[in-house]
Amino acid sequence: MSAVMKWWSRVAAAVTGLTLTLVVPVHAWAASNGVADVATEAVRYRRRRGGFGFVGLLGGLCCLFVVAAILLVILLVRRGRRRPE
């Protein structure tokens, strides 16, 4: 196993552990606190608006900015690599 693979597996394990450390207690709190009932009520009684309104437009622009930022990062990382000679 190469050094990069060992490093990557350790980082992935650390991130997974950190995520579970944060998510599991929050989920247990939300399940026992009645937050799930409030969320269900909010979804059930939400006003339905037709069409692709102003909020949808902002959401679409935000999504486009995020995708553009990810593509820019990938492009910069790929251009920063030097080919072994």
C-alpha positions as CSV (number, residue, x, y, z in Angstrom):
1,M,0.0,0.0,0.0
2,S,1.5,3.3,-1.0
3,A,2.0,6.2,1.4
4,V,-0.7,8.2,-0.3
5,M,-3.3,5.5,0.1
6,K,-2.4,5.1,3.8
7,W,-2.7,8.8,4.3
8,W,-6.0,9.0,2.4
9,S,-7.5,6.1,4.4
10,R,-6.5,7.7,7.7
11,V,-8.0,11.0,6.7
12,A,-11.2,9.4,5.5
13,A,-11.5,7.5,8.8
14,A,-10.9,10.6,10.8
15,V,-13.5,12.6,8.9
16,T,-16.0,9.7,9.2
17,G,-15.4,9.5,12.9
18,L,-15.8,13.3,13.3
19,T,-19.0,13.3,11.3
20,L,-20.5,10.5,13.3
21,T,-19.4,12.2,16.6
22,L,-21.4,15.3,15.6
23,V,-24.4,13.8,13.8
24,V,-25.4,11.0,16.2
25,P,-26.0,13.1,19.3
26,V,-27.8,15.8,17.2
27,H,-30.0,13.2,15.7
28,A,-30.8,11.7,19.1
29,W,-31.6,15.1,20.5
30,A,-33.9,16.0,17.6
31,A,-35.7,12.7,17.8
32,S,-36.4,13.1,21.5
33,N,-37.1,16.8,21.6
34,G,-40.2,17.0,19.4
35,V,-38.3,18.7,16.6
36,A,-39.4,16.0,14.2
37,D,-43.0,16.8,14.8
38,V,-42.4,20.5,14.2
39,A,-40.6,19.7,10.9
40,T,-43.4,17.4,9.8
41,E,-46.0,20.1,10.6
42,A,-44.0,22.7,8.7
43,V,-43.8,20.5,5.6
44,R,-47.4,19.4,5.8
45,Y,-48.9,22.9,6.1
46,R,-46.4,24.7,3.8
47,R,-48.0,27.1,1.3
48,R,-47.6,25.8,-2.2
49,R,-46.6,28.4,-4.8
50,G,-46.7,27.6,-8.4
51,G,-44.0,28.3,-10.9
52,F,-40.3,29.0,-10.7
53,G,-40.4,32.2,-8.6
54,F,-37.7,34.6,-7.3
55,V,-36.6,32.2,-4.5
56,G,-36.1,29.4,-7.1
57,L,-34.1,31.8,-9.2
58,L,-31.8,32.6,-6.3
59,G,-31.4,28.9,-5.5
60,G,-30.5,28.2,-9.1
61,L,-27.9,31.0,-9.2
62,C,-26.4,29.7,-5.9
63,C,-26.2,26.2,-7.3
64,L,-24.5,27.5,-10.5
65,F,-21.9,29.5,-8.4
66,V,-21.1,26.4,-6.3
67,V,-20.7,24.2,-9.4
68,A,-18.5,26.9,-11.0
69,A,-16.3,27.1,-7.9
70,I,-15.9,23.4,-7.8
71,L,-14.9,23.3,-11.5
72,L,-12.5,26.2,-10.9
73,V,-10.8,24.4,-8.1
74,I,-10.5,21.2,-10.1
75,L,-9.1,23.1,-13.0
76,L,-6.5,24.9,-10.8
77,V,-5.5,21.6,-9.2
78,R,-5.0,19.9,-12.5
79,R,-3.0,22.8,-14.0
80,G,-0.9,22.9,-10.8
81,R,0.3,19.3,-11.2
82,R,3.5,18.9,-13.1
83,R,4.0,15.8,-15.2
84,P,6.9,13.6,-14.1
85,E,9.7,13.7,-16.6
